[in-house]
Structures are given as C-alpha cells and as structure tokens.
Amino acid sequence: MAGVIGACPNLVGAVVYANAADEGSLEKAQIPLLQHLAGDRASAIGKRAGVTTYSYSTAKSFCFATPFGEDFDYWAESRSHTRNLTFLKPLIGGPYFDLEDIWDEHTYYEFADRSVEHTMSTMVDQPYVNHVPTVS
C-alpha cells in the first residue's frame, strides 16, 4: 500500500483498515487519514497530525468490515461505518453530524432523563417507526 495515497492528488482524505500489529508500517499521508485497527493496542483512540486512529479489540483481523467474511464483526463494522461518515462528510462538503454524540444524547434523554421533548429534539422533523412483522 506504500505510496498509493500520495500518488492520487485528488484525494481529500483516506480510510485505512489494518491490524494493530501493522500500525508502525502504515503509510503516512499529507491528507487527513482515518485508521481502523483490529486487535489490541496500547490506546484505543488517537488523534495526531491529521491521523485519527480507532482500535477494535474484539476484531480478529482488518477484514472485520467485510460482510460474509470469516472475520466479519457486525458491531465493530457498524461503529467503523459511523466513524467513516463522521470523518468523510466534512471533507467532501456533505452535511456534518457527529452521529456518536447525537446517539449518546438521544439515549441519555430517552433512558436517563426520560424526557420525551428532549428525546424528540435529537430526531428528524418527522420521525416514524417502521414495524416489520416477523415469524418466530
């Protein structure tokens, strides 16, 4: 992967999935970089010099975000997807929402504060519930 990110002058940011053991060999870039590292590492979250790093200790390998793969981890992939959106939207001029903060605020108002008004303030203008019948 060395040299790939720097070879594309039109890139405004990059997202990399890797194993925590490979962190030292990851490419350094002149653009904002988001790294998702599978496995244990000393610190879970790091932000320095344009590089944001998250680790997923339950993930077996960097393939944790590949659906139907042997190492697919739904919860780690879901969290990394949200972090990807939060990271990329400001870089491409899309609407920016810190989805993790909004979710934390929503669940606080719903379960701790138990305020319908505050809970609804964290949702879209016309929220709805889609009931899907299932057979058990």
Secondary structure, 3 states (H helix, E strand, C coil): CCCCCCCCCCCCCEEEEEEHHHHHHCCCCCCCEEEEEECCCCCCEEEECCEEEEEECCCCCHHHHCCCCCCCCHHHHHHHHHHHHHHHHHHCCCCCCCHHHHHHHHHHHHHHCCCHHHHHHCCCCCCCCCCCCCCC
